[in-house]
């Protein structure tokens, strides 16, 4: 096995111990009070959250909404977007959400709190996460997006090793920095809009099991304007889906008429 990969695995060897700690008490507000109430206060800090769902459902926009709402938290910390294959962070959309949240900061100051890295490989992402973990930067939010499939690594053992290294790196940075840590990816297979529980995230079941918290985002109907959030794995019993639409502010609760 590649020595660099062994080094990555060794550096994250204690992540199982870290993940058994009690849930970090602080919660991160999402920027939508209805969603915060649904989540019983917000998203947990210091834990690895996996968000998955079909393209166009609003996963990337949700992450930009979370970054914009950093300005409303008790302490403003750095937001990091690690993007592989394509850059999912759109400065104009982020600034629009900040404006809708009535954040009274100029454009340069708002963008100075966001670090965006376009990476070319899975190994680069893992190394970047480990470097951020060991840095002195005060990181409050980390989003990793764009790693949709590991089919480029045809050997099953190599596939497993890289997904495990990525899972370790995500868990480690969440615990070390006590930050909001989110991995975003799509689903592997096509499915009907009413299917939920049998949908497999694109990285497969091995990586799927690393996340302590999992959110599935999907379209509620074929019309696609109404979407839903399902808590597939959470610290409390599952609820009915949270229905939402996308607006200038990001996620807005859908009110049935």
N, C-alpha and C positions, 0 to 999 in steps of 0.2 A: 504494500500500500504506500502511496505517496507520503514522504516524510512530513511535508507541509500539512497534509490532511491529518496525520497522526498528532502533530503539534496542536492543531485546532481542537481535536477531540480531547487531548490531554488538558488543555486550558479550560475546557468546560466540563471536566469530569465530575465536579461536585454539584451539577445543576439539579440532580434529583433531590439532594439534601435541601437546596435552596427552595425548591418548589413545595416542600412540605411545611414551610413556615406558615403561620397564620396569615390570613388575608390582610394586606396592608390597610390600615384603617381609613386613610384619606381617599376621597372619591373625586374624580375629575368631571366637572360639569360639561355637558355636551354643547350647550348653547341653545337647547330647546327644553323648556321646563317640563313639557309633557313627556318627553323621552327620559329625562332625568327621573321623573316620578315612576315611570315604567321600570327603570333600572334600579329603583329604590335608592336614589341619591346620585347616581352617575356611574362612570366607568372606574373600576378599581385601579389605583396606582400600584406599581411594583409587581404587576402580574402580566403575563403574556396573553394577549387577546388575538384570536384568529377570526378575521372577517372574510367570508367568501360568498360568492354569488355570481350570476351571469353578468356579462358585459353590459354597461349602460344602466345598471340598476341604481348607482349612486354611491358606490364604495369610496371612490377617490374624492368625490365632493364632500362626503362625510368627514374624511380625514382633513381636508382643507378647512372645514367648519370647526373641527376640533383645534386646529392650529390657530385659527382666528380667535377662538374663545380663550386661548391662553392669556390674552390681555385682560380677561375678566376673572382669572383665577387669583387666589390670595398672593401668589408669587409668580412673576413672569419669568419663565425659563425658556431655554433654546428648544426649537422644534426642528427635528431632522427628518428629511425625506430621502430614503435610499431607493433609487429607482433602477430597475434592470430591464433592458430591452426598449423601454420608452419612459419619458419623464411624465409622471402623472400629475405633478404639481404645476398648476397654472397660476402665475403671479396675478394676472388680472382678476381671476375668479376669487382668489384669496383676498385681494384688496376689496373686492365688491362685498364679500361677506363681512370683512372688518367694518366697512362703512355701514352695512345694515345692522351690525351690532353696536353702532355708535361709538366706535373706538376713536378717540380724538388724538390720533398720531399722524405724522406725515408719512408719505409713501416710503421714503428711505428708511425711516425708523421701523416701520412695520416689516419691511423685507429684511432688515438687518437681523431680525430674530428668527429667521428661517435659514436652515442649511440644507441645500439640495445637492445630492451627488448622483450622477448618472454612471452606473457601473455596468461592466460588460460581461461578468460571469458570476456564478454562484459563489465561487471561492472569494471573489472580490467583496461580495456582500458580507460573507462571514468574517473576513478580515476587517472590514470597515466597522462592523458591530463590535468586534473585540477591541479595536482601537478606541472607539468611542467609550466603551466600558472602562478602559484604563485611563482615559483622559481626565483632565481637571475641569472640563466644561460642565456647567450646570444644565443638564439636559432634562427637559420636562416631558417631551413627546418624541417618539420614534415611530416612523411608518416605513415599512418595507413593502414594495409592490413591484410587480412585473415578472416574478418567478412563477410562471404558469405550469411548467412541466419539467421533469427531469429526464425526458426520453433521450436527451443528448448524451446521457451516461447510460450506455446500454447494459452494462454489467450490473446485475442485481445488487451485489455487495457494495459496489461504488455508489449506486443510487441510495442505498440505506445509509452509508457512511456520510454522504453529503446532507441528506435530510436530517440525520441526527446531529451533525455539526451545526446546521442552521438552527435547529430547535434549541440546542444548548446555548448558542450565541444569543438568541432572542430571550430566553429565560434569564441568562446571566445579566444582560444589560437592564432588564426590567427590575431585577432584584438589587443590583448594585446601585443604580441611579434612582431607584424608587420612582420611576417615570411611567407614563402611559406608553405602552409598547404594543403596536398593532402590526400584524402581518396580513396583507390583503392579497387575495388571489381569486381566480375564477374557478369554475367547476369543470370537471374533466369531460363529462358526457352531456349530450343534449337531453332535454327533458321537457315535459309538459308543465304549464304554469301552475298546476295544482299539486305537483310532486314536491316533497320536501325532504323527508327523512332518508330517502335512498340516494340522494345526490352526493357524489363524492368530490371533495375539493381536488383541484388539479394536481397537487403534489402527492396525492395518494394517502392511504390510511396510516402509514408510518408517521409522517409529519403531522397528520391530522390529530394524532393522539398526544402530541407534545403540548398543545395549548391547554391551559387550565380553564380558559374561557373561550367560548365559540359563539359567533353570531352569523346567522345565515340571512342574507338579504336577497329578496326575490320580488318578482312582479306579482301583484295580487290577481291580476286578470289579463286577458289578451289585449285589452285596451292600453295597458302598460303605464298609464298616468299615475295609478295608485300602486305603491310598493309596500312591502312588509318586512319587518325585522322579527326573526325568530331566535330565541335564546336556546341554542342546541346544547350548551353546557354552561352552567352558571352556578352561583353560590346559593341560589334559592330555587324552589320548584318552578318548572316551566309555566309560562303564562300563555294566554292567547296571543297571537301575533300583534305587534305594534304596527298599525297602518300609517303610512306617511306619503306625502308628495314632496317634490323638490321645488323650492322657491329661491328667490334671491338670497335669502338667509340660510339656505341649505335645507336640512330636513325639517318639515313641518308636519305636525300630526294631522291625519285625515279625519275630518269630522263627518260621520254619516248623517245624511239628511232624512 
